[in-house]
Amino acid sequence: MKVFSIMDNDGSGGINFHEFVLAIWNYLSLDVNSLARFSFKLYDTDSSQVMEKMEVEAMVACVYGTSAGTNDRVSKVLEKLQPEDGRSITCDEFIGFSKQYPLLLYPAFVMQNVLRRHIFGEAYWEAISVERARNMSDKTIFDILKEEAQVEKKIGRDTPQQYFKELESRSRPEPR
């Protein structure tokens, strides 16, 4: 449920429509490297900028669900994961490893492709991915949500109701 907790930007314990749409956009607009980077940051639970082998195993268990422990191919890929220091792997090493062994994040890539096909089509998301890489560099949903919260706080709009009130007041004709 770690993925759902990051979508809950307002800490309400649920995901509102805005948070859902932003999360879908984030997921579908990630290219291969960015999806690996996102996964790394999500499962680097102690924010140490390295993932211990057990953090990688936890990520794989989440990505594969109940079949993670019984999938021989996945187990073999995890065996090949040999961090340089023997204990942890950097983000760049993880990205390289996930490129060399795409099976590591395979279900995440499959789900991304299925959703892309059904929501505007793959060509649309490929173009968005390129644009995102050009304009947003390595920003993840964490960065986007943090920036959005700062903007919301700055303009004093804390709730969707306030936002819609603002829109409604702007759309009313000025009295003469």
N, C-alpha and C positions, 0 to 999 in steps of 0.2 A: 504494500500500500504506500510505499515511499513516493512513488510517482504522483499519486493523488494528493499527498500532503503538500507537495510543492506547488500544486495548482491552487491550493486554498490560500490565496494571497491575503485575504482579509482576516484569516484566522477564525472563521466562523464554524469550522468543522464540516462544512459542505462546500460544494463547488457551484458558484453561480454561473449564469450564462456567459458573462464576460470572461471569467477565468477559464471556462471550458473552451471558448473560441480561441483565446490567446494560447492556451496549451496545445490545441490542435494545430494552429498556425505554426507554433514553434516546432512541433514534432515533424510536421510535413515539409517544412522549409529547411530542415537540416540536410546537409550533404553527408556523404559517408564519413568523412573525417570529423565533421561537427557532431554527428550522432555518437561516434565513439568518444569524443571529448565530453559531450553531455553525459553519457553513461559513466565516464570516469568521475566527473565532478559529483554526480548523484551518489555514487557508491564510495567515494573517498570520505567516509563517515566522520573521520577526525580532522578533515580539511588540512591534512599534512602535505598535500601536493604529491603524494605517492599513495599507491594502493598496495596494501598487504595482500598476499595471496588469498587470505580468508575473505577479504573484501571483494576480490574478483569472484571467488566461489559463491559468495552471497548474491552478487549481481547475476551470475549465471543461473543460480537457483530461482531468482525472481523472473528472469527472462524466459527460462524454459519451464517453469512451474514444477509440477510433480515429476515430470520425466527427466529432470536434470540429473538425478542420481543414477538413473538406469540407462541413460544414453551413452553407449560405449564411445561413440565418435566424440561427443562433448568431453568425456573423461580424458580421452587421448589428447585433445587440444589443451585441456587444462594441465596435463602432464608436461606438455611442451613449454608451458609458461615458466621460464626460468629467469627471474629478474637478475640483473647484473650483480646486485649485492646479495642475492640469494633470498631476500625477504620481501622486497617491495619493488614496484614498477612505477616509473614516472608516466605522466600523461602522454608524452611523445612516444615512449616505448609501448604503451598500451595501444595507441592509435596504429603504430606500425604492426604490432602483433595482431590486432583485429583486422588489418588489411591482409596480412599474410594468412590468417586463419579466420575467414569471415563467418565460419560456423559459430564462433564465439557469440556474436550478436544476431545471428540469423533470424530468429523469430521477430526481433525488433525491426529488421529491414523488411521482412515479409509483410508485417502489419503496416508499416509505413507505405509500402507499395500498393497494398490493397486499398487503404484509405485514400491515397493519392488518385488512384483510378476512379474511385467513386465520388470524390469531392473535387470537381473541376477538371480532373484528368491529369495524367502524368506530365504532359508537356507544360501545363500551367505551373506545376510545382517545381519542375526543373528550372524554369525561368525565374521563379521566385527564389529558389535556392541560390542561383547565380547572383541575383540582385542582393540577396541577404549577405552573401559572402563579400560582395563588393562594398556594401554600405554599413553593415553591422559587424563586420569582422568576426570575432569569436564570441560575441554576446550570446549568453544562454538565456533560458527563460528566467533564471534567477536574476540576472542583470536587468532584463526587461521589466520584470515585476518590481524590482527595487526602484528603478527609475520611474516607473508609473506611479508607485506609491508616493515618491517624493513630489512628483508633479501634482498628484491629487491633493496632497497635504498643502502644497504651496498655493494652489488656487482655492483651497478651502472646500473642496467637494469631497465629502467622505462617503456618501451613499449614492446609489443609483437614483434614488428619489430626488436628491438635490440636482443631479445631472439633468434629469427629465424636466424638473421645474425650470432650470435655466433654459433648456431648449424651448419649452413652452412659452416662456416669457419673451424669448427672442422672436418667436414666430407670430406673436400677436401683433396686429397692426397698431401703430402709435396713435393715441387719441389726438384729434385735431383741435 
